Amino acid sequence: MQPMNKGDEETSRRRRPASDTTVSVAEWLCSLGLAQYASAFAENAIDWQILPRLSGGDLKEIGIVAVGDRRRLLEAISALPAAESTMPAPTLPALAERRQLTVLFCDLIGSTALSSRLDPEELSAVIRGYQARVAAIIPRFGGFIARYVGDSVLTYFGWPEGMRQMPRERSVPPWR
């Protein structure tokens, strides 16, 4: 497992103006009711620095075919304050610290069998829906989505910021 480099961390999160919490692009999409596009944004490396420069053509190219959704996104992007489009330089701690890191690698159960029954477009929609759901849930529990790998999601708990509670106490409850 390779840690994300400083540039990946800087561009995958931004500061919310009214508080000290960070918000990912996936969370922002969820807040707009457009969570289904979180995986398309992640797959195309769209972060807070790229977001203000997106055009309608760019959105169409990454798979946002509904005109209404493209319009909502373009309006929401234009409403972002200019200061939010870039991540402030992180402050590095003076000393290294030891902390507990929990890594979660989760994937869509039965996706191989599902791929033999569905058309590629249908399977892609199922995977995007799954990834959007994960992208909405993981940050609520203090997790950081490191990357999407096919039908899987690699998540860190305790990085980039440490957690006060033990990771098992903050873990996501099993789906039922």
RODO-2510 file (C-alpha; in nm, 4 decimals, decimal comma):
residues 176
     n   res          X          Y          Z
     1     m     0,0000     0,0000     0,0000
     2     q     0,1419     0,3360    -0,0981
     3     p     0,0455     0,6471     0,0967
     4     m    -0,1080     0,9273    -0,1029
     5     n     0,1328     1,2040    -0,1864
     6     k     0,0896     1,5570    -0,0571
     7     g    -0,0661     1,6784    -0,3824
     8     d    -0,3328     1,4037    -0,3814
     9     e    -0,4323     1,4916    -0,0257
    10     e    -0,4444     1,8631    -0,0994
    11     t    -0,6573     1,8295    -0,4073
    12     s    -0,9023     1,5679    -0,2805
    13     r    -1,0370     1,7782     0,0065
    14     r    -1,1211     2,1437     0,0729
    15     r    -1,2143     2,3589     0,3699
    16     r    -1,5806     2,4373     0,4316
    17     p    -1,6041     2,8128     0,4976
    18     a    -1,8207     2,8035     0,8125
    19     s    -1,6287     2,5397     1,0080
    20     d    -1,3018     2,3539     1,0433
    21     t    -1,4290     2,0271     0,8945
    22     t    -1,3215     1,9156     0,5498
    23     v    -1,5592     1,8180     0,2727
    24     s    -1,4742     1,5925    -0,0191
    25     v    -1,5992     1,6479    -0,3715
    26     a    -1,8110     1,3311    -0,3273
    27     e    -1,9785     1,4778    -0,0174
    28     w    -2,0411     1,8026    -0,2033
    29     l    -2,2059     1,6092    -0,4870
    30     c    -2,4214     1,4258    -0,2313
    31     s    -2,5305     1,7590    -0,0825
    32     l    -2,6476     1,8621    -0,4312
    33     g    -2,8450     1,5383    -0,4720
    34     l    -2,6003     1,4212    -0,7400
    35     a    -2,4187     1,1440    -0,5522
    36     q    -2,4481     0,9125    -0,8518
    37     y    -2,1689     1,1114    -1,0186
    38     a    -1,9150     1,0790    -0,7347
    39     s    -1,7398     0,7832    -0,8941
    40     a    -1,7224     0,9576    -1,2342
    41     f    -1,5577     1,2586    -1,0695
    42     a    -1,3145     1,0314    -0,8820
    43     e    -1,2318     0,8228    -1,1913
    44     n    -1,1559     1,1415    -1,3854
    45     a    -0,9448     1,2944    -1,1043
    46     i    -1,1739     1,5935    -1,0640
    47     d    -1,0803     1,7724    -0,7443
    48     w    -1,1332     2,1181    -0,5951
    49     q    -0,8660     2,2714    -0,8185
    50     i    -1,0125     2,1297    -1,1409
    51     l    -1,3785     2,1793    -1,0477
    52     p    -1,3997     2,5563    -1,1184
    53     r    -1,2588     2,5036    -1,4686
    54     l    -1,5113     2,2376    -1,5801
    55     s    -1,7318     2,3135    -1,8775
    56     g    -2,0596     2,1624    -1,9881
    57     g    -1,8662     1,9656    -2,2483
    58     d    -1,6340     1,8270    -1,9823
    59     l    -1,9305     1,7140    -1,7733
    60     k    -2,0877     1,5465    -2,0769
    61     e    -1,7576     1,3742    -2,1568
    62     i    -1,7350     1,2152    -1,8102
    63     g    -2,0858     1,0735    -1,8418
    64     i    -2,3254     1,3379    -1,7108
    65     v    -2,5726     1,3166    -1,9964
    66     a    -2,8785     1,4736    -1,8323
    67     v    -2,8905     1,8434    -1,9210
    68     g    -3,0591     1,9269    -1,5902
    69     d    -2,7812     1,7627    -1,3899
    70     r    -2,5133     1,9414    -1,5941
    71     r    -2,6911     2,2737    -1,5370
    72     r    -2,7213     2,2079    -1,1590
    73     l    -2,3518     2,1264    -1,1406
    74     l    -2,2417     2,4293    -1,3421
    75     e    -2,4568     2,6606    -1,1265
    76     a    -2,3255     2,5036    -0,8038
    77     i    -1,9665     2,5313    -0,9295
    78     s    -2,0119     2,8971    -1,0196
    79     a    -2,1585     2,9616    -0,6714
    80     l    -1,8429     2,8328    -0,5005
    81     p    -1,6408     3,1195    -0,3538
    82     a    -1,3087     3,1700    -0,5290
    83     a    -1,1212     3,1006    -0,2048
    84     e    -1,2725     2,7539    -0,1882
    85     s    -1,1399     2,6461    -0,5250
    86     t    -0,7913     2,5900    -0,3907
    87     m    -0,6819     2,4058    -0,0813
    88     p    -0,4697     2,6032     0,1647
    89     a    -0,1221     2,4684     0,2235
    90     p    -0,1314     2,2098     0,5027
    91     t     0,0508     2,2794     0,8234
    92     l     0,2927     2,0027     0,9054
    93     p     0,3410     1,8926     1,2656
    94     a     0,6776     1,9740     1,4196
    95     l     0,7348     1,6127     1,5237
    96     a     0,6290     1,2812     1,3855
    97     e     0,3598     1,0996     1,5748
    98     r     0,2510     0,7427     1,6160
    99     r    -0,1144     0,6708     1,5596
   100     q    -0,3434     0,3829     1,4859
   101     l    -0,4504     0,3469     1,1253
   102     t    -0,7334     0,1247     1,0165
   103     v    -0,7567     0,0301     0,6498
   104     l    -1,0866    -0,0825     0,5023
   105     f    -1,0986    -0,2429     0,1614
   106     c    -1,4574    -0,3183     0,0659
   107     d    -1,6037    -0,4387    -0,2569
   108     l    -1,9369    -0,5192    -0,4098
   109     i    -2,0236    -0,8796    -0,3235
   110     g    -2,1050    -1,0958    -0,6247
   111     s    -1,9895    -0,8432    -0,8825
   112     t    -1,8171    -1,1125    -1,0915
   113     a    -2,1398    -1,3125    -1,1219
   114     l    -2,3309    -0,9896    -1,1769
   115     s    -2,0989    -0,8937    -1,4626
   116     s    -2,1988    -1,2077    -1,6526
   117     r    -2,5709    -1,1225    -1,6222
   118     l    -2,5697    -0,7470    -1,6905
   119     d    -2,4714    -0,5324    -1,9844
   120     p    -2,1530    -0,3307    -1,9217
   121     e    -2,3553    -0,0081    -1,8982
   122     e    -2,5902    -0,1600    -1,6386
   123     l    -2,3010    -0,3020    -1,4357
   124     s    -2,1253     0,0340    -1,4470
   125     a    -2,4402     0,2031    -1,3141
   126     v    -2,4621    -0,0504    -1,0288
   127     i    -2,0968     0,0043    -0,9362
   128     r    -2,1309     0,3842    -0,9557
   129     g    -2,4355     0,3676    -0,7289
   130     y    -2,2478     0,1502    -0,4799
   131     q    -1,9460     0,3817    -0,4812
   132     a    -2,1646     0,6902    -0,4388
   133     r    -2,3331     0,5290    -0,1370
   134     v    -1,9953     0,4434     0,0149
   135     a    -1,8675     0,7951    -0,0610
   136     a    -2,1612     0,9398     0,1316
   137     i    -2,1259     0,7109     0,4349
   138     i    -1,7526     0,6685     0,5001
   139     p    -1,6731     1,0379     0,5739
   140     r    -1,9515     1,0487     0,8339
   141     f    -1,7496     0,7987     1,0367
   142     g    -1,4199     0,9819     1,0006
   143     g    -1,2945     0,7769     0,7065
   144     f    -1,0932     0,9022     0,4119
   145     i    -1,1511     0,7387     0,0725
   146     a    -0,8034     0,6807    -0,0676
   147     r    -0,9080     0,5390    -0,4029
   148     y    -1,1625     0,3488    -0,6036
   149     v    -1,0404     0,0243    -0,7584
   150     g    -1,2950    -0,1332    -0,9934
   151     d    -1,5879    -0,2334    -0,7727
   152     s    -1,3840    -0,1742    -0,4548
   153     v    -1,3144     0,1192    -0,2261
   154     l    -0,9941     0,1643    -0,0242
   155     t    -1,0579     0,3689     0,2909
   156     y    -0,8378     0,4902     0,5761
   157     f    -0,9573     0,5642     0,9286
   158     g    -0,7087     0,7668     1,1334
   159     w    -0,5478     0,9371     0,8318
   160     p    -0,4906     1,2151     0,7315
   161     e    -0,6131     1,3251     1,0737
   162     g    -0,5947     1,1110     1,3861
   163     m    -0,9073     0,9940     1,5631
   164     r    -0,9814     1,0408     1,9317
   165     q    -1,1853     0,7203     1,9592
   166     m    -1,0596     0,3749     1,8744
   167     p    -1,1433     0,2832     1,5121
   168     r    -1,3606    -0,0151     1,6087
   169     e    -1,5793     0,2207     1,8121
   170     r    -1,6257     0,4419     1,5074
   171     s    -1,6640     0,1668     1,2505
   172     v    -1,9553     0,1462     1,0132
   173     p    -2,2214    -0,0998     1,1341
   174     p    -2,2697    -0,4070     0,9143
   175     w    -2,5328    -0,3788     0,6418
   176     r    -2,8457    -0,5786     0,7023
***
